[in-house]
Amino acid sequence: MNRMSIAERAKILGFLVEGMSLRAASRLADCSINTVTKLLVDVGSACAEYQDSTLRNLPCKRVQCDEIWSFVGAKQKNVPAEREGEFGVGDVWTWTAICADTKIIASWMVGDRGAAAANAFIADLAGRLSNRIQLTTDGHKVYVDAVERAFGSDIDYAMLVKVYGEGPSSPERKYSPSEHIGTKTVRIEGEPNPAHISTSYVERQNLTMRMSMRRFTRLSNAFSKKVDNHMHAVALHFMHYNFGRIHKTLRVTPAMEAGVSDHVWSLAEIAALVPDPAAKARGPYKKKPTCA
């Protein structure tokens, strides 16, 4: 079987991490969409595995968490009755945790927005940190129990609750957000510094995700059709963001700032995370008997 060169794979990955759809990438790379999809699956799996093992003992001191909405297959209101409640069909949420100092995405998870998902996400975050941290989340109530389970009293934790006015009433403003009229801070555990109670960085990362992954674009037909491919795209995005993209403020990548990498990763290095398959051993040639 013919395999694409590292340079060809890196070019396709470059299209994907800059927000192109699979079909657009296949047209520009002059290859089939199945090739692009297979590459996303292989590289996304490798990126998830690499970051799971590498993002450990992180020196984070201030962490912000949030959840970003998307959907797979169909919007929740259009999910068929026989698939109601099935994960990966309808609403899907991506949980993210960003370090306010190094800007590294320390942990992420694709799931629903319930308590079980919050427990799994916060437990994973806690296992990646080397220091006591100050944590800020939004007012989603499931965080309280999840943080208590994962950190106990060894954390300085506060919620930043945003207060909104009434939603848009006219058809011209149906896609505009409600008016933000204020915020309220709630201390949950420890002694969080009021000056650092913020979710600004993680909310800005939400915009980066929507700009960098076509399937997160609102009001389009670019939504994910399979939840597994959705997860692979998220893993690729964070690999490029953490290791391969120089942060404009830091002037290095978040992984370099956090001390888990010593250089800027190229797209070719990311593509090379997928090992070439081992050649299959061939048995001795046997000539087939011919008919008399």
Helices and strands as residue ranges (DSSP letters): H 6-17, H 22-29, H 33-54, E 62-72, G 76-78, G 81-83, E 90-99, E 105-111, H 115-126, E 134-137, H 142-151, E 156-164, G 171-173, E 180-189, G 194-196, H 200-212, G 214-216, H 227-239, I 240-244, H 254-257, H 267-271
